[in-house]
Structure formats: structure tokens, C-alpha cells
Amino acid sequence: MKYTEKISKKLNELLIKNYDAEKGYLNAANSIYSPRLKLFFEKCATERSEFAKELRTEILRFGEEPQASGSFKGIVHRNWMTLKSLFSSNDEEVILEEAIKGEKASLEEYNEILKDETLPSSTESLLIKQKNALKEAINTERVHEELVS
């Protein structure tokens, strides 16, 4: 399959999402007191960093230019999470809810790009692997949410 500019653009959008998610998880880890949740958020940040590295490598492999940093929208979302947690009586629950919302949005983007039948097989395999990890993270976050509510 041919690696197109359209695919490059979509992969760069996922790359930016992963930069944003990594920063969001680090922000979440710094905003809570529970050692278990802090460790969980740090693990998620590391995972999103790895996703970004993999996407960056895939983009470079096909001779395209990867984006260098996150988005304005991601900065706004992180700031909203911080503000919301400051005024909430249960910071951890609010932060978990926002994390789940962000992961669901990412999952939708992965599903959308995977509909493209022109994806190279290496790209498709990478995206499926990352998508499955996102599903697992959502399920784990739901369990943690039940524990803090």
C-alpha cells in the first residue's frame, strides 16, 4: 500500500494526541495524593510516550516529517482538568473521569484512521496494537474510578 500525505497527516494527529496524553497523565499524577493512582498515571504517561516514539518512527520510515510537540487543544484540556480538580471535592474521581474521556476520544481517532484501506501493513499493525492498549487503559481507569467513588 502507498503511504500518502493523507495518512501522514492522520498519523501526525495521533502523534500530537499522544504527546498531549503523556503531558496530561503527568499532570494528573502530580495532582493527586493516592500513591496507587499516581503510579498508574505515570505508567500511562510512559505508555503514551512510547506510542509517540513508535508513531514518530513510522512517520519517518516513510520519509515524512513528524510533528514536534502537542497541541493548543491539549494544553487547554490539561488546564481545564487542573482547574476542575481545584474546585472539586473529590479530585481523583474528577481526574479519572477526564482521563477516561480523553482515552475514549483517542480510541475514536484510532478507529477512524484504521478504516483507511490504504494503510501500509506495518502502520496498521502498529495502530491496532496501540488501540488495544488504549482499550485496556480505559477499562483499568474505570476500575480505578469505581475504587475512588
C-alpha positions in Angstrom: 0.0 0.0 0.0 1.1 3.6 -0.7 1.9 5.9 2.2 0.0 9.1 1.3 0.1 12.6 2.6 -3.3 12.0 4.0 -2.0 9.0 6.1 0.9 11.2 7.2 -1.4 13.9 8.4 -3.6 11.4 10.3 -0.6 9.8 11.9 0.8 13.2 12.9 -2.6 14.0 14.5 -2.3 10.8 16.5 1.3 11.7 17.4 0.2 15.1 18.8 -2.7 13.4 20.7 -0.1 11.1 22.3 2.2 14.0 23.2 -0.9 15.7 24.8 -2.0 12.5 26.6 1.5 12.0 28.0 1.6 15.5 29.4 -2.0 15.1 30.7 -1.1 11.9 32.6 2.0 13.5 34.1 -0.2 16.5 35.2 -2.7 14.1 36.7 0.0 12.2 38.6 1.2 15.5 40.1 -2.3 16.5 41.1 -3.3 13.5 43.2 -2.3 12.1 46.6 -3.0 8.4 46.1 0.3 6.5 45.5 -1.6 3.8 43.6 -3.2 6.3 41.2 -0.1 8.3 40.9 1.8 5.2 39.8 -1.0 4.3 37.4 -0.9 7.7 35.8 2.9 7.7 35.5 2.6 4.3 33.8 0.1 5.7 31.3 2.3 8.7 30.6 5.2 6.3 29.9 3.0 4.3 27.6 1.8 7.3 25.7 5.4 8.5 25.3 6.2 5.1 23.8 3.2 5.4 21.5 4.6 8.7 20.3 8.0 7.3 19.7 6.6 4.4 17.6 4.4 6.8 15.6 7.3 9.1 15.0 9.5 6.3 13.8 6.7 5.1 11.5 6.2 8.6 10.0 10.0 8.9 9.5 10.2 5.5 7.9 8.0 6.6 5.1 10.0 9.8 4.6 7.5 12.2 6.1 8.1 14.9 8.8 6.7 14.2 12.3 5.2 16.9 14.5 7.5 18.1 17.3 5.0 18.9 20.1 1.5 18.8 21.4 -1.5 20.9 20.5 -3.2 24.0 21.9 -6.3 22.0 22.4 -4.3 19.6 24.6 -3.0 22.5 26.7 -6.5 23.8 27.2 -7.8 20.3 28.3 -4.9 19.9 30.8 -5.6 23.4 32.2 -9.3 22.6 32.5 -8.5 19.3 34.3 -6.3 21.2 36.8 -8.9 24.0 37.4 -11.7 21.4 37.7 -9.8 19.4 40.3 -9.1 22.5 42.4 -12.8 23.1 42.8 -13.9 19.5 43.2 -14.5 17.8 46.5 -13.1 14.5 45.1 -10.1 15.4 42.9 -9.2 11.8 42.0 -12.6 11.0 40.7 -12.8 14.1 38.5 -9.3 13.5 37.1 -10.2 9.8 36.3 -13.3 10.9 34.6 -11.4 13.4 32.4 -8.7 10.7 31.7 -11.4 8.3 30.5 -13.0 11.0 28.4 -9.6 11.7 26.7 -8.9 8.0 26.1 -12.3 7.5 24.5 -11.6 10.4 22.1 -8.2 8.9 21.3 -9.8 5.5 20.7 -12.3 7.0 18.3 -9.4 8.6 16.3 -7.6 5.3 16.1 -10.8 3.6 14.9 -11.2 6.3 12.3 -7.7 6.0 10.8 -7.9 2.2 10.8 -10.9 2.5 8.4 -8.4 3.7 5.8 -7.8 0.7 3.5 -4.6 2.2 2.1 -2.7 1.9 5.3 0.6 0.1 5.0 0.5 -3.2 6.9 3.2 -2.0 9.3 1.2 1.1 10.1 -2.0 -0.9 10.5 -0.3 -3.4 12.9 1.1 -0.6 15.0 -2.2 1.2 15.2 -4.1 -1.9 16.2 -1.5 -2.7 19.0 -1.8 0.9 20.3 -5.7 0.8 20.0 -5.8 -2.4 22.1 -3.6 -0.8 24.8 -6.0 2.2 24.9 -9.0 -0.1 25.4 -7.2 -1.8 28.2 -6.3 1.6 29.8 -10.0 2.7 29.6 -11.1 -0.5 31.3 -8.4 -0.1 34.0 -9.3 3.5 34.6 -13.0 2.5 35.0 -11.9 0.1 37.7 -9.9 2.8 39.4 -12.8 5.2 39.1 -15.0 2.7 41.0 -12.4 2.5 43.7 -12.4 6.2 44.4 -16.1 6.9 44.0 
